Amino acid sequence: MTFKISTPPPQIDPGTYKAQLAGSEIKTGGQFKSDKNPTGDYRRWDWLVEVPGKDLQTISDNTSLFTGPASETYKRLTALLGRAPVAGEEIENPVGKTVLLTISKKDNGYAKTDLVPPYVDPQQTVPGVPA
């Protein structure tokens, strides 16, 4: 038996980038085990990141399944929807929605997502006309 070591994915330098949600899915087992979540199920977020001067880059990260106002999932949905979700609301997977991703590096050198604020289209200004 042989082992072929794969090439790591392209790395994204720390910074804030425009990104689109490529997908979100629930995965079984993992780092989120607790009394309320004994299986450790979590939500995986896949992003397409617009890195200037490069092709679209991908980054994935995980959050718990909790959706209360203090949760990372709630904060991401707020950024993706452009408004705060309402208790009891059911939201379809917002694939294709745009946000900003603030990315840093883990201790092992790989990129990680720190913040997911909303993306707001820049206002176009006309020279000579006050904003």
C-alpha positions as CSV (number, residue, x, y, z in Angstrom):
1,M,0.0,0.0,0.0
2,T,1.3,3.5,-0.9
3,F,0.3,6.8,0.5
4,K,0.2,9.8,-1.9
5,I,0.3,13.1,0.0
6,S,-2.1,15.6,-1.4
7,T,-1.3,19.2,-2.3
8,P,-2.9,21.6,0.2
9,P,-5.5,23.9,-1.2
10,P,-4.4,27.5,-2.1
11,Q,-4.1,29.6,1.0
12,I,-5.9,32.9,1.5
13,D,-4.0,35.7,3.1
14,P,-5.5,37.3,6.2
15,G,-7.9,40.1,5.3
16,T,-11.5,40.9,4.5
17,Y,-12.9,39.6,1.3
18,K,-16.2,39.6,-0.6
19,A,-17.6,36.0,-0.6
20,Q,-20.6,34.0,-1.7
21,L,-22.2,31.1,0.2
22,A,-21.6,28.1,-2.0
23,G,-23.4,25.7,0.3
24,S,-24.4,24.8,3.8
25,E,-25.1,21.3,5.2
26,I,-25.4,19.4,8.4
27,K,-22.6,17.0,9.2
28,T,-22.7,14.2,11.7
29,G,-20.3,13.9,14.6
30,G,-17.5,16.3,15.5
31,Q,-16.3,19.0,17.7
32,F,-19.7,20.2,18.9
33,K,-20.5,17.4,21.4
34,S,-22.4,18.5,24.4
35,D,-25.3,17.5,26.7
36,K,-27.6,19.3,24.2
37,N,-25.9,17.8,21.2
38,P,-24.6,14.3,22.2
39,T,-23.7,13.3,18.6
40,G,-21.7,16.5,17.9
41,D,-23.5,17.3,14.7
42,Y,-22.6,20.6,13.2
43,R,-23.2,22.9,10.2
44,R,-20.6,23.2,7.5
45,W,-20.4,26.4,5.6
46,D,-18.6,26.5,2.1
47,W,-17.7,29.9,0.8
48,L,-16.3,31.1,-2.6
49,V,-14.0,34.0,-1.8
50,E,-13.1,36.8,-4.3
51,V,-9.3,37.2,-3.8
52,P,-8.0,40.1,-5.9
53,G,-5.7,38.9,-8.7
54,K,-6.6,35.2,-8.2
55,D,-9.3,32.8,-9.3
56,L,-12.2,32.3,-6.8
57,Q,-10.8,30.6,-3.7
58,T,-12.8,28.2,-1.4
59,I,-12.8,28.1,2.4
60,S,-15.0,26.0,4.7
61,D,-15.8,26.4,8.3
62,N,-18.1,24.9,10.9
63,T,-20.6,26.2,13.4
64,S,-22.9,24.5,15.9
65,L,-26.5,23.8,14.9
66,F,-27.9,26.3,17.5
67,T,-29.8,29.2,15.9
68,G,-30.4,31.5,18.9
69,P,-29.4,35.2,18.7
70,A,-26.0,34.6,20.3
71,S,-25.0,31.8,18.0
72,E,-22.6,31.9,15.0
73,T,-25.3,30.5,12.8
74,Y,-27.7,33.3,13.7
75,K,-25.0,35.9,13.0
76,R,-24.3,34.4,9.6
77,L,-27.9,34.2,8.7
78,T,-28.3,37.9,9.7
79,A,-25.4,38.8,7.4
80,L,-26.6,36.6,4.5
81,L,-30.2,37.9,4.7
82,G,-29.4,41.5,5.4
83,R,-31.7,41.5,8.4
84,A,-32.1,39.6,11.7
85,P,-34.1,36.4,11.5
86,V,-37.3,36.2,13.5
87,A,-38.0,33.6,16.1
88,G,-39.9,30.7,14.6
89,E,-39.0,31.7,11.0
90,E,-37.9,29.0,8.6
91,I,-35.2,30.1,6.2
92,E,-34.2,28.3,3.0
93,N,-30.5,27.7,2.5
94,P,-29.3,31.2,1.3
95,V,-26.8,29.8,-1.3
96,G,-25.4,32.5,-3.6
97,K,-25.9,35.3,-1.1
98,T,-22.9,37.6,-0.7
99,V,-21.2,38.6,2.6
100,L,-17.7,39.8,3.7
101,L,-15.4,37.3,5.3
102,T,-12.7,38.4,7.6
103,I,-10.0,35.7,7.4
104,S,-7.0,35.0,9.7
105,K,-4.6,32.1,10.0
106,K,-4.8,29.1,12.4
107,D,-1.6,28.1,14.3
108,N,-1.0,25.5,11.6
109,G,-1.0,28.1,8.8
110,Y,-4.3,27.4,7.3
111,A,-6.9,30.1,6.8
112,K,-9.9,30.4,9.1
113,T,-13.0,32.6,9.1
114,D,-13.2,35.1,12.0
115,L,-16.1,37.3,11.1
116,V,-19.0,37.2,8.6
117,P,-20.4,40.7,8.3
118,P,-23.0,41.7,5.7
119,Y,-21.9,42.9,2.3
120,V,-23.3,46.2,1.2
121,D,-22.9,47.4,-2.4
122,P,-20.8,50.5,-2.6
123,Q,-22.8,53.6,-3.4
124,Q,-22.0,55.0,-6.8
125,T,-21.2,58.7,-6.7
126,V,-21.2,61.2,-9.5
127,P,-18.4,63.8,-9.6
128,G,-19.6,67.2,-8.6
129,V,-22.8,66.0,-6.9
130,P,-22.8,65.9,-3.1
131,A,-23.5,62.5,-1.5
